[in-house]
Amino acid sequence: MRTAAAAGVGGVAGFVAGLMLDVVIGVGGVATGGEPGGIKFLPLATAVLGALVAVAVSLRMRRKIR
């Protein structure tokens, strides 16, 4: 259950980070080239990456405690 919670929290945090990064890329594109840019599936990719990192950190911390 702890691993699933870590994956959920990591996924949500990664999704939010991906949205913010996509906005920053878009604003940077408008500021430099006049046209908004962005990466199509960036929030989804960062959500998956965030979930994987959160699970890895959770498992690593659990092994250190024992």
C-alpha positions in Angstrom: 0.0 0.0 0.0 2.9 2.3 0.8 4.3 1.8 -2.7 1.0 2.6 -4.3 0.7 5.8 -2.3 4.2 6.8 -3.3 3.4 6.1 -6.9 0.2 8.2 -6.7 1.9 11.2 -5.0 4.8 11.0 -7.4 2.5 10.8 -10.4 0.5 13.9 -9.3 3.7 15.8 -8.5 5.2 14.9 -11.8 2.1 15.9 -13.7 2.0 19.3 -12.0 5.7 19.8 -12.6 5.2 18.9 -16.3 2.4 21.4 -16.6 4.6 24.1 -15.1 7.5 23.2 -17.4 5.3 23.2 -20.4 4.1 26.7 -19.5 7.7 27.9 -19.1 8.6 26.4 -22.5 5.6 28.1 -24.1 6.4 31.5 -22.5 10.0 31.2 -23.6 9.0 30.4 -27.1 6.7 33.5 -27.2 9.5 35.7 -25.7 12.2 34.5 -28.2 10.4 33.6 -31.4 7.0 35.0 -31.1 5.3 31.6 -31.4 4.4 29.5 -28.4 6.2 26.2 -28.2 5.7 23.1 -26.1 6.1 19.4 -26.0 2.9 17.5 -26.6 3.0 14.8 -23.9 5.4 16.4 -21.4 3.0 16.4 -18.4 2.2 12.7 -19.0 5.9 11.8 -19.4 6.9 13.7 -16.2 4.0 12.1 -14.3 5.3 8.6 -15.2 8.9 9.6 -14.4 7.8 11.1 -11.1 5.9 8.0 -10.1 8.9 5.8 -10.9 11.3 8.0 -9.0 8.9 8.1 -6.0 8.6 4.3 -5.9 12.4 3.9 -6.2 13.0 6.4 -3.3 10.3 4.7 -1.2 11.8 1.3 -1.7 15.3 2.5 -1.0 14.3 4.2 2.2 12.4 1.1 3.4 15.6 -1.0 2.8 17.7 1.5 4.8 15.4 1.5 7.8 15.5 -2.3 8.2 
